[in-house]
Amino acid sequence: MPPAQPGMPAAGPAAGPWAARAARRSPFWRLVAVEARKLVGTRSDKLVLAFSPIFLVGLMMLFTLPQSNLASAGKQIGPLLIVVQLGLLLVFSTVIKLVAGEWQYKSVQPTLLVQPSRMRYFLAQGTVLAGVWLLCSAFTFILFPLLIKTAATGLNHNYLLGMRPRWVLGVTLLATALVLLTALIVSLLVPNTGGALTVFFIVVPLLALARFSLPEVFGLIYPLEPAWHLAGLGTGWLATISSSLLWLVLLAIALFRLQRRDAG
């Protein structure tokens, strides 16, 4: 074996195990576990996530129990879309902090040093977000029908959602996914926690209000338009297709920028 050159570590059996471990790519499940820990990494994150179910339940009660007309399936499922749009703001604010905050404060550097593939890093975050999506959808799907059934019974109206549970589940899953996708796109396009939260908490709800005022116009760009269409409350296929294409293009742009963003 040739002698070690000046300034270089000596080669030998001791260098083998740690060098092999350093060269080995981190398992994907470990990346997912790291991203899951980041989601609850600070005390404020834990407090927000702990308060989120209370906030969601409060909005459910606000938009279901005072209803005065629940005579149709559309009237009964309509509040669900509003609840998902507003009630999940707190939960998905932690998603924005996770995605946008890492680039703002450069805390993404250690992750990319361990495994340089940005797409694997994004897929690990996406797996964590998929878990959040399923939990939020399940919680909403279980609780919302109970409240709307109580409100309908109090008005002597038939509870109609119970006859179409798969439809209700589909609307819940799609609406929740679209709100989460909106938060993800905003956090990728605006890699600044304050800026991304401002857009998500102000611009997106204002867009929802604009859609309620002029659905034929703002439905074309409203991120939840496909869910409204599935619920039978949309403005037609044109708005659904236009909205879907717009936000898919924004997602593609966000992923393109992610691959080229400076992490230093």
Disulfide bonds with the S-S distance in Angstrom:
none
